[in-house]
Amino acid sequence: MKKIFIGLLALGALFEIAGCCLVNAMMFHPVKGGYDESLAGYVDIGTNGVRIAAMTVGPERGKKAIIRCHGNAEDMFGSIWLLRELADRGYMVASVEYPGYGLSDGEPDEAGCYRNVHRLYDWLVEERGFNPGDIIVDGFSIGTGPATELAATKPVGGLVLEAAFLSAPRVVTRVRLLPMDPFPNLVNIKNVKCPVLQFHGTADGIIPFEDGKELFGLAPEPKRFVTVEGAGHNNLALVYGPDAYLDAIEAFAEGASK
């Protein structure tokens, strides 16, 4: 009986390890190249010899800072293009690469994504002098995982979620099947203590609109959900209208920490 019990434990451990490897392979599609250290606004915010690539756009000490947690199969440069317009409105917009993306060292995993986003947050506070309440964190797709975790564990002025999921594996499995549940937004959102603004397209073929609505229902007040009729996963801002999208984020940022 003891041998059977030990065997089951070993089998469970192997299942968890295999599941973790499988989930990471499914979750992350790192993008490398496309820019180098000469990119305007590029900064290495890494510590202890580990490179963490980040970039900033706009005034060095803008009226508020907006952290952009980019999506999958893109780098920070590709994700920040539309938010550049917010820099023209006086905000400092910052983004960071996850491990294994762009010029950042390492291999992508959940803990590494949290670490790099937390490092950008600390850098904005310690090096750029932003008050935590003047930092808005914005996450798109897989970036909603580290964005929600940051807002759940650090003081921020507001949380913007675009095409958010309940947890990463549930995007595929719909229910929890594995022992691990990476990027558990449905758990972390309950610990968020700042205002929440959420966008989701009704035609999102990757993360169902219903998942976004369910996650929104778990978020504490104050919160606002923006339904983008006909929008898919990657064209939220374009379908909603770039100006309307930027206006909504600016209005949220200005009122979030008041």
N, C-alpha and C positions, 0 to 999 in steps of 0.2 A: 504493500500500500504506500509505503514511504517512497519507494522508487517511482511509483506512478505519479505521486504528488510532485516530486522533484522534476519528473519528466514534463508534467503539465506546466510547471513554472518555467522551465527552459523553453518549451514550445511557445508560451506566452511572450517570453522575452524576445525570442526570435521573430515572432509575429510583429511585435512592437517596433523592433529595429528595422525589419523589412518595410513595415508600413511607413515609418518615418522617412526612409530613403525614397520610397515611392511617392509620398506626399510632397517632399521637397522637389523631386523631379517634375511632378505635375504642377506645382505652384510657381516655380521660378523659371523664367526664361531670360537669363541675363543678356544685356546688350553691352558690348564693348566697342571701343573706337568711336570715331565720329568727332572727337575733339581732343585737345591736349592741354597742357598746363598754361598755354598762352591764351586760352579762352578768357574773354573779358569777364571779370567777376569770379574766376576760379580761385578756390582756396583749399588747402589741405588742412583739415581740422583734426587730423588723427593724433593719437598719443602713443607713447611707447613704441615708436617705430612702425606702427600700423597706419597705413595711409587711408584716410577717409575723405573722399572727394566731395566737395560741396561748391556751391556757387551762390552769389548774391546779385540781385538786380535792383537798381534804384538807389536812393540816398542811403549812405552808410548808417545814418541814424534817422530813419524815416519816422513818421508819426506813429506807425505801428509796424510790426514785422509779421509777415505771413509765411509760415513754413509749408512748403508744398511736398507732400509725400507721393512720389510718382507711381504710376501703374506698372504693370508687367510689360515685358518685351519693349521697353523704352528706357532711355536714360534721363537724367535730370534736365538735360538741355532740351530734349524733345518735349518734356512735360510742362515746361515753364513758359512756353511761347506766348500763350494767351494772357497769362498773369503778368507779363511784362507791362501790359497796359495799366495795371494797378501801380506799377512803379512810377508811371507818369502822373498818377494821382497822389503821389507823396508817400507811398508805402515802400518798405524794403521787403522784397520777396526773396526767400532763400529756399534752396533745395539741397538734398544730400543723396549720394548714391548708396544703395544697399551693398553689402559685401558681394564682391564678384561682379558688380555692375560698373560700367564706365571705368574709372581709374581707381576705384576702391579695391583694397586688398581683400583676400579671403574668398570663401564660398558662401553663397546665399543660404540663409536659414532664418527662422523666426527670431531667435535671440539676437542674431547679428543685425537684423533690420531694426529691432528695438534699440540696440546699442547705438547704431549710427544716428538714428533720429534723436535720441536723447543727447548725444554728443553735440548735434547741431543746436538743440535747445540750450544746452549749457553754454555753448560758445556765444550764442546771441545774448545771453544774460551776462556772462562774465567778460567777454571781449568787446561786445558792442553796446553793452549797458542798457539793454531793454528790460523793462519791468515785466515780470511774468504775465501780468494782466493785459499787457500790450502785445502779446504774442497770440496770433490766430493760427491754428494748425488745420491744414486742408489736405485731405487724403482722397485719392482717386483709385477705385478698384482695389487691387491688392494693397495699395497705400492706405486704405481705410483701416487696415489692421494696425500698423504702427501708429497711425494718427490717433485712433481711438485709445490705444494703450497709453500713449503719451498724455492725452487729455484726462485719462482715468488715474494717472499716477503723479502728474505734475500740475501745478497751477497754470492755467492758460486763460486767455480772454474769451476764446470761443473755438468751436469745432465745426468744420465744414466737411461733410461727407458726400462724395459723388460716386454713384453706382456702388453702394456698400453692400456687403454680404453679412450673413449671420456668423459664419466661420468659413475658413478657406476650404476645408474638405467638403462641406455641405453644398458648395457650389456644384459639385459633381455628384455626390452621393445623396443629397437632399436630407439625409438624417445622419447622425453620428454612428459610424461603423468601426472606427479605429479607437484604440486607447487614448491616443493623443488627438487634440483638436486645435491645430494651429490657428492663430489669429482669431480667438474667440470673441468677436465683437459683441455677440449677444450677452456675454458675461461682462465685458469691460464697459459697455455703454451704461450699465446701471451705476457705475462708480464715477461717471463724468459729472463734474460739478459746475460746468460752464454752459452757456447757451449753445444750442445745436442747430445748424442749418443743413438740410439734407436735400440733395437733388437725385432724381432717378427717372430714367426714361421708361415709358410704358412698353416699348418694343425692344428692351434690352434682352438679347438672346444669350448672354453669358451669365449675368446675375439677374434672376427674375425680379421684376418689379414688386411682386408680392413679398419677396425676401426683404427688400428695402423697406417696405411698409411695416413688416413685422418688426424689424430692427428699430424703426422709428417709434413704434409703440412701446418699446422697452426703455427708450431714452427719457430721462427726467425733464421736466419743464425748467426753463423756457425752451421751446423748440419750434421749428418751422419746417414743413415738408413741401418741396417744390416738385410737382408732377410735371414732367416734360413730355407732353403728348407726342407720340410717334418717334421719340428719340431712341436710338440703339445704345450700345455700350460706349462707343468711342466718339459720339457726336453730340453729347449733351449740350455743350455750350453753343455749338453751331445751330442746332435745332431750336433751342430756347431763344437764341439771338445773342451774339457776343456782347452787345451793349447791355442788354437786360441781365445777362449773367454777371457781368462785371459790376453793374449797379447793385445787384442783389448782394454780392459779396462785400462791396464797399459799405452798403447800408448796414449789413450785419456786423462788419468789423467796427464800425463807428458806434453802434449801439450795444454791442455784445458785453462790454465790460463796464457799462454805465449802471 
